[in-house]
Amino acid sequence: MSLEEEIKQDKFRSEYQKAAINLLYTGNWLYSINAAFLKTYQITPEQFNVLRILRGSHPQSLMLMEISSRMLDKNSNCTRLVEKLKQKGLLLREISDASRRQVDISITEKGLSLLSKIDAEGPAWIKTMKSITRLEAQELNRILDKLRS
């Protein structure tokens, strides 16, 4: 369905405005699909992002600032996310042996297991991308990277 049909707006000031609105709308659409999928695992997309970051550094732990800098949503409250995941037993938060002011955060086996289950099913938002070809995905990535540069 076209953007015009989705938001019931026929005219835009320019193709640039339409493209920006289309990006925002599509990003929110993908987020909603992802959130609904991850809800079945009792985690949010932001918590999933923290777990993915920690899996990527596993077995090495990361500091909160490192996790925060790698987050997809830079406005996420990383401290709160880490605490929620700790309560669920999906990560560990330990005071560093090297410095008492440093807190090391690492993923647990339970966290790795959860990510394996999610990977096996294939996140729903990735499945939605199958409506475009690999070549179209490459071109979309190129354009989005150019937009941010």
C-alpha positions, -999 to 999 in steps of 0.1 A, spaced: 0 0 0 13 35 -8 22 60 18 -6 83 6 -31 55 12 -16 46 46 -17 80 61 -45 94 39 -26 123 26 -25 131 -11 0 160 -13 35 166 1 55 198 -1 83 179 -20 96 144 -28 121 150 0 94 156 26 75 126 13 107 105 16 114 116 51 78 109 62 80 75 44 112 66 63 96 76 97 64 57 89 82 26 76 106 26 106 76 27 130 59 0 110 89 -23 113 93 -15 150 57 -25 156 61 -58 139 94 -65 158 78 -55 191 49 -78 186 72 -107 177 95 -101 207 66 -97 231 61 -135 228 96 -138 244 87 -112 271 114 -87 259 112 -54 241 131 -45 209 154 -23 230 162 -52 254 168 -74 223 192 -49 210 212 -50 243 213 -88 242 225 -87 206 253 -63 215 264 -84 244 263 -116 223 285 -99 198 312 -92 224 308 -125 242 327 -138 261 341 -104 268 320 -81 290 312 -45 281 307 -13 302 274 5 301 288 33 280 300 9 254 265 -8 251 248 26 250 270 38 221 261 7 201 223 10 206 201 15 176 179 39 196 203 64 212 175 77 234 171 43 251 176 43 289 204 17 289 207 16 327 170 6 330 173 -19 302 203 -36 318 185 -37 351 154 -53 336 175 -79 317 195 -87 349 162 -93 368 152 -118 341 186 -136 344 196 -127 309 227 -108 318 252 -103 346 263 -69 360 295 -72 381 319 -47 396 352 -50 377 383 -65 394 404 -38 377 384 -8 389 357 -6 416 340 22 396 337 1 365 308 -22 360 312 -51 336 281 -64 318 279 -98 301 253 -120 286 243 -152 305 238 -187 291 201 -180 295 204 -149 274 223 -167 247 197 -195 247 169 -169 243 187 -153 213 192 -188 198 154 -194 200 147 -160 185 172 -166 157 157 -201 150 123 -186 144 137 -156 125 126 -122 136 94 -111 120 108 -78 109 135 -96 88 108 -117 72 90 -85 60 122 -76 41 117 -106 18 92 -85 -2 123 -68 -19 151 -85 -37 186 -88 -24 197 -62 -50 170 -38 -39 181 -43 -3 216 -35 -13 205 -3 -30 183 7 -1 213 2 23 234 23 0 209 51 -2 203 51 36 240 51 43 244 81 19 215 99 36 233 96 70 267 106 57 
